[in-house]
Amino acid sequence: MGVFTLPDLGEGLQEAELVAWHVAEGDNVVADQPLVSVETEKAVVEVPSPQSGKIARLCAQPGERLKVGAALVEFDEGPRADTGTVVGDLSTPSAPPRAPEAAPPAGLAVRATPAVRALAQRLGVDLKDVAATGPGGAVTSADVERAARALTDAGPAEALSGVRRAMAVNMTRSHTEIVPATVSDEADVEAWLSGSDTTIRLVRAVVAGCTAVPDLNAWYDGRTMERRLIKQIDLGLAVDTGDGLFVPVLRNVGGRDAADLRRGIEAMKRDLQARSVPVAELRGQTITLSNFGMFGGRFAALVIVPPQVAILGAGRIAPRAVVVDGKLVAHRLLPLSLTFDHRAVTGGEAARFLRAAIEELERPQ
């Protein structure tokens, strides 16, 4: 039997979730025929067959998470000649005995009677997670029952997978690595012509900001303390979906006109709906735009995904009071929040970027 394992999917991805098989045991396949769809932290990817042959066994089921190198399929390579006799015990060797786990420090031990511990075990409650109300901090039966009811009301635990798992990993990484700071302001967009494309206007604003202050279109490596300024603006567009947050890339936004940008955005939307975004289009962002105002909210402290150093957020456009020629009038204002990595970007650079973006937004067209 020849075994085909989950190949390296690139971008440092170490595991994937099996979504669906496109073949069955006993099928004859040809090289490069899609075998299986897997969902990585980036997208759903089809894995092709490395050879022609007959599928002898499928080694995993939909829903399983597989590490790179784990067995996917076995190919029937036909009868094989006997190459000799093997003498000896072929049984699987028993695993070495595990070392006993160290007992927790006395100061961290949970205080509970044997009866309470038995109740917790029966109800599936971890005593370490129970708020103790008994004398001296002891866990009581009532504490355990209250925790069990809370678990029941909350429903079963659901393991994060796919895009939501990737989001959790990226947000944790950001929290660990980034030193964020946020500056906020508003653009007066009362002069916009009817039917203005808000997303395209925001993309142009990012381009204006990067042109004025190239320091924000950059990658920063905190381990080596090296900053790389990038000439081409490859804009990540944060897109909220029921499956989680996607950030596909709109390439070279500084060198494209409005019509071309709109075509690119529409193609991006179609790929997201079909969950067919190529992995290459989910990496390489140099700066990100989040138009969260289409759902609600004015200002936000946004999350930067390394190695990027900045993300611009747009809040909900709404009429607000402004002073024009000494008179109080209502104008439509667009709230903006620029979050930047203060390790690589100064407050002055961020403020100048935001000013340039606002000046672009306040143009009539």
Summary of the structure (lengths in Angstrom):
residues: 365
radius of gyration: 27.9
end to end distance: 65.7
largest distance: 99.8
contacts: 1006
relative contact order: 0.12
helix: 30%
strand: 27%
